[in-house]
Structure formats: C-alpha cells, structure tokens
C-alpha cells in the first residue's frame, strides 16, 4: 500500500464520486426527484459490494498486481461511502431544518472520522497482540469494544457537543 497509496486513493475517490455524481444528476434530471433525495441516492451509490468482487477473485484464483490493487480499492470504497453519506445527510438535514451551518455538516463527518480512527486503532491492537492465534483474545477485544463505545465515545461526543454549544 505504501507504493501505490496515491494511486489507490485517487482511483477510489474517482470511481466512488463519479458514480455518486451520475446517480444524483440522473435521478434529479430524469426522474424529477427532489434535490435532497437525489443527493442521498447519489451518496448511497458510492458504495460497492465487496463480497461479489472477492468471491470472483477466489473463484478464478486470480493473482497479480491488478488483483492486489482491486482489493485495496474495494477495502477503502465503503469508507468513502460512509463519509459521503454523512456529508449528504448533513446537508439534507440542514436544508430541511432551514439552518445551514458548517457545524451541522462538520460534526457528522468528524464523528465518522473518529470512528474510523478507533477502528484502525483496534485493528492495530489486534495485530500487535497476535489475536489471530488466540480466539479468546479476539473475543475479549470484541467484548471490550461496546464498553469503550458506551463510555469513552459517549464522553467524547458529549465534549464535542459542549464545544459546539459554546461556539
């Protein structure tokens, strides 16, 4: 991933956002849906189904540079969809409420970035602890996650909400 990081990032963004833009424009122009609904459908359209891609690769025993690149793109694609949907839903909710603000758009995206960072941290901890060899240790990590989510993340969200109210 270090060699091809920029390529993967650009390809992932391009294929996700081009699909989302086309779906948004087609549903708005051809089907005459509202702009808000078209924007949400476009955000959902950025996602792909990684299971079908992986099963096709396994079925044909595909290997090589292209397959390695494809698997990395598929892995990042759903994260892009998550961020795109958060952004689109924040815009739609601010349009519905009539109060368009940077905070209304920025906070959902910040929450998702923090969740992705927490997932990366847990993955790193699992990798370093050799949990692949010990299913019991893996169960401990998955059992600890809901506790972390309910205490640490709740405090972080409360702190961010207090910060938002002060601004």
PyMOL commands that set and color helices and strands:
alter all, ss='L'
color gray80, all
select helices_A, chain A and resi 5-29+35-44+50-59+65-97+102-128+135-166
alter helices_A, ss='H'
color red, helices_A
deselect
rebuild
show_as cartoon
